[in-house]
Amino acid sequence: MSGRLQGKICVVTAAGQGMGRSSVEAFHSEGATVHASDIDESKLGGLEKLKGVSLKKLDVTDPSAVEAYAKGIGAVDVLFNVAGMVHNGSILEASEKDFDQAITLNVRSMYRMIKAFLPAMLAKNGGTIINMASVASSVKGVPNRFVYGLSKAAVIGLTKSVAADYVAKGIRCTAI
C-alpha cells in the first residue's frame, strides 16, 4: 500500500463483483474510505471485513434511493459509476424493453449518481468522477452488441459533457 488515496472518500456502484469489487479492494488498499453499493446486497459479502469500507444495498435506477444515498454520504473525492449491463444481439434482436433497460442502467443511473454527488464536490472545489464505458461504443462497433454499444457511446458523451462543464471548477470526469 502506497497510501495514494489516504484520507479520500470513494463511492463505487456495482461493488459486489467484477470491476466494482476489484475497485473497492484497490481503493481500500490505497487507504481510501470506501462506500460500496450493489443492488444485490449478498454479493457484497466479505467486503465488510475491510476496515473503512461501508456497504449498502442501492438500486441506481431508483432516483429517490440515489438521492438518499448521496445525502447520507455527503462530499466524496471519487465517484466510480460501474453499474451496467450487457445486452447481446443486433438491432433486430433488441426489443424496446432491452433498449430502455440498457439506457436506464448504463446511462441514466450515471446521470443520477453524478447529479446527486456533484453539488458536494463543487462545494469542496474538487473531485473525480469515473464512468465505466467500453470500447464497444463510439470507439468501435462490435457485432451483436447494438444496445450495449449505443448505451456506452452515450456514457462517453455524458462524460465529455460533464468534463467540459466542470473541469475549471476542480472536477475531473473521465471514462474507462
KARAQUI-V973104 format. One record per residue. N is the residue number from 1. RES is the residue in three letters. PHI is phi in whole degrees, 0 to 359 (999 if undefined). Layout:
n=N res=RES phi=PHI
n=N res=RES phi=PHI
//
This chain:
n=1 res=MET phi=999
n=2 res=SER phi=261
n=3 res=GLY phi=75
n=4 res=ARG phi=299
n=5 res=LEU phi=247
n=6 res=GLN phi=304
n=7 res=GLY phi=81
n=8 res=LYS phi=266
n=9 res=ILE phi=247
n=10 res=CYS phi=237
n=11 res=VAL phi=241
n=12 res=VAL phi=229
n=13 res=THR phi=269
n=14 res=ALA phi=52
n=15 res=ALA phi=275
n=16 res=GLY phi=282
n=17 res=GLN phi=201
n=18 res=GLY phi=57
n=19 res=MET phi=300
n=20 res=GLY phi=297
n=21 res=ARG phi=296
n=22 res=SER phi=299
n=23 res=SER phi=291
n=24 res=VAL phi=302
n=25 res=GLU phi=297
n=26 res=ALA phi=292
n=27 res=PHE phi=299
n=28 res=HIS phi=298
n=29 res=SER phi=294
n=30 res=GLU phi=266
n=31 res=GLY phi=98
n=32 res=ALA phi=284
n=33 res=THR phi=274
n=34 res=VAL phi=238
n=35 res=HIS phi=256
n=36 res=ALA phi=254
n=37 res=SER phi=229
n=38 res=ASP phi=200
n=39 res=ILE phi=290
n=40 res=ASP phi=255
n=41 res=GLU phi=303
n=42 res=SER phi=295
n=43 res=LYS phi=286
n=44 res=LEU phi=279
n=45 res=GLY phi=307
n=46 res=GLY phi=98
n=47 res=LEU phi=288
n=48 res=GLU phi=295
n=49 res=LYS phi=285
n=50 res=LEU phi=274
n=51 res=LYS phi=297
n=52 res=GLY phi=91
n=53 res=VAL phi=248
n=54 res=SER phi=252
n=55 res=LEU phi=243
n=56 res=LYS phi=207
n=57 res=LYS phi=286
n=58 res=LEU phi=214
n=59 res=ASP phi=263
n=60 res=VAL phi=291
n=61 res=THR phi=268
n=62 res=ASP phi=257
n=63 res=PRO phi=304
n=64 res=SER phi=290
n=65 res=ALA phi=294
n=66 res=VAL phi=296
n=67 res=GLU phi=300
n=68 res=ALA phi=296
n=69 res=TYR phi=299
n=70 res=ALA phi=296
n=71 res=LYS phi=297
n=72 res=GLY phi=290
n=73 res=ILE phi=265
n=74 res=GLY phi=85
n=75 res=ALA phi=292
n=76 res=VAL phi=234
n=77 res=ASP phi=266
n=78 res=VAL phi=224
n=79 res=LEU phi=242
n=80 res=PHE phi=247
n=81 res=ASN phi=272
n=82 res=VAL phi=256
n=83 res=ALA phi=308
n=84 res=GLY phi=182
n=85 res=MET phi=216
n=86 res=VAL phi=245
n=87 res=HIS phi=260
n=88 res=ASN phi=258
n=89 res=GLY phi=136
n=90 res=SER phi=273
n=91 res=ILE phi=301
n=92 res=LEU phi=288
n=93 res=GLU phi=265
n=94 res=ALA phi=273
n=95 res=SER phi=278
n=96 res=GLU phi=302
n=97 res=LYS phi=296
n=98 res=ASP phi=301
n=99 res=PHE phi=301
n=100 res=ASP phi=298
n=101 res=GLN phi=296
n=102 res=ALA phi=295
n=103 res=ILE phi=295
n=104 res=THR phi=297
n=105 res=LEU phi=278
n=106 res=ASN phi=279
n=107 res=VAL phi=240
n=108 res=ARG phi=298
n=109 res=SER phi=295
n=110 res=MET phi=293
n=111 res=TYR phi=306
n=112 res=ARG phi=295
n=113 res=MET phi=296
n=114 res=ILE phi=298
n=115 res=LYS phi=299
n=116 res=ALA phi=283
n=117 res=PHE phi=265
n=118 res=LEU phi=299
n=119 res=PRO phi=305
n=120 res=ALA phi=290
n=121 res=MET phi=296
n=122 res=LEU phi=296
n=123 res=ALA phi=298
n=124 res=LYS phi=260
n=125 res=ASN phi=62
n=126 res=GLY phi=173
n=127 res=GLY phi=163
n=128 res=THR phi=232
n=129 res=ILE phi=245
n=130 res=ILE phi=241
n=131 res=ASN phi=247
n=132 res=MET phi=285
n=133 res=ALA phi=249
n=134 res=SER phi=194
n=135 res=VAL phi=295
n=136 res=ALA phi=286
n=137 res=SER phi=191
n=138 res=SER phi=285
n=139 res=VAL phi=284
n=140 res=LYS phi=204
n=141 res=GLY phi=278
n=142 res=VAL phi=236
n=143 res=PRO phi=303
n=144 res=ASN phi=60
n=145 res=ARG phi=226
n=146 res=PHE phi=306
n=147 res=VAL phi=295
n=148 res=TYR phi=298
n=149 res=GLY phi=300
n=150 res=LEU phi=298
n=151 res=SER phi=293
n=152 res=LYS phi=285
n=153 res=ALA phi=296
n=154 res=ALA phi=296
n=155 res=VAL phi=299
n=156 res=ILE phi=296
n=157 res=GLY phi=297
n=158 res=LEU phi=302
n=159 res=THR phi=298
n=160 res=LYS phi=297
n=161 res=SER phi=294
n=162 res=VAL phi=297
n=163 res=ALA phi=301
n=164 res=ALA phi=295
n=165 res=ASP phi=286
n=166 res=TYR phi=236
n=167 res=VAL phi=300
n=168 res=ALA phi=289
n=169 res=LYS phi=254
n=170 res=GLY phi=88
n=171 res=ILE phi=255
n=172 res=ARG phi=260
n=173 res=CYS phi=229
n=174 res=THR phi=220
n=175 res=ALA phi=238
n=176 res=ILE phi=235
//
